[in-house]
């Protein structure tokens, strides 16, 4: 590792005093602690003076205040400052990494392993801001084609949902399916896995709740169109169909991890999978978010708001890091039990995970809907489309557990709350009045009297 002597560090400070712009350009990574002890007073004065007076101190001010012997550097050209920026970045990264390693050693001795990776990664990733962002007016066509080509959008396998999302899910983003206990969160993610595997994508299904065997058997039903209660009876046909489908499908791995695992456990598994089997993962489902614990922060499992905030951020960062489609699920709270339309207040643990997610979907069904083979997806949040508040109805095969898209669009304006519906059908309850109408609404008794009168009239005739 390259060494930076005291003379080199002194030259850095002299070049900053020579040209204030040099200090401004490295200010985001400037750390007084990185300098040799003999130069820290100078570095500290530069920071304090520029912050307080909005200008750099002169050489005379610095030398008089801290007793240093810094001197102006003559004949500096643009190339000299290019060297300065490159070397100062390397110097800062080296010093921060050395300090992180020393701090990590203490943590390892105490058995505190989780924060070590973050410390090292933060130090290694230190850099100056070189990316100047996107020039909006420069070549709009090229900018739009870049988005189209590189966004990595993948269809969900359900066309009506794709339509609401303007095409599907994007790589590096986090999607959350929210539902109550037994609503079918795992089934939805397993169906997504089948949809994507059949499109020749490599998928990983991480389960923190169900066993690998149960997940695999469910997917056998979905993949081979075999009733779940006949999988063992038709085991020969199921085996043959799975082997035939393997030839035209992507890879699928199902991995059980214990509850309260971390994103680091998932990362390690995926890296090992890629190394040992040469598989580049395209899509990942984690069943489910609420059962994970954060990596770098100790949080009480009962503090759901904070825990889920860190976990959702770490899952989304993992999606970015691996460049995968990332899907997970979350529990709805008790207040959602009697509701037929979900909002953010119904998510267990609060809004922290919703703020992080790119798309959030509510899974709504009822006993009657399940008997008719129906599920409804409610779009609670979307970042890349205007689908919020819209709904998609999907068909569910009770035998094969397969969820499919019938291609029917739900008209959200026709949806009523349970209270509105009950108000209209309960006898003796006032029905909705016409605008500006003061006539009292008829009651159930009045309606019955009118009906009887009409029947008597018909008999007379």
Secondary structure, 3 states (H helix, E strand, C coil): CCCCCHHHHHHHHHHHHHCHHHHHHHHHHCCHHHCCHHHHHHHHHHHHHHHHHCCCCCHHHHHHHHCCCCCCCCCCCHHHHHHHHHHHHHHHHHHHHHHHHHHHHHHHHCCCCHHHHHHHHHHHCCCCCCCCCCCCCCCHHHHHHHHHHHCCCECCCCHHHHHHCCCCECCCCEEEEEECCCCCHHHHHHHHHHHHHCCCCCEEEEECCCCHHHHHHHHHHHHHCCCHHHCCCCHHHHHHHHHHHHCCCCCEEEEECCCCCCHHHHHHHHHHHHHHHCCCCCEEEEECHHHCCCCCCCCCCCCHHHHHHHHHHHHHHHHHHHCCEEEEEEEECHHHCCCCCCCHHHECCCCHHHHHCCEEEEEECCHHHHHCCEEEEEEEEECCCCCCCCEEEEEECCCCCCEECCCCECCHHHCCCHHHHHHHHCCCCCCCCCCCCCCCCCCHHHHHHHHHHHHHHHHHC
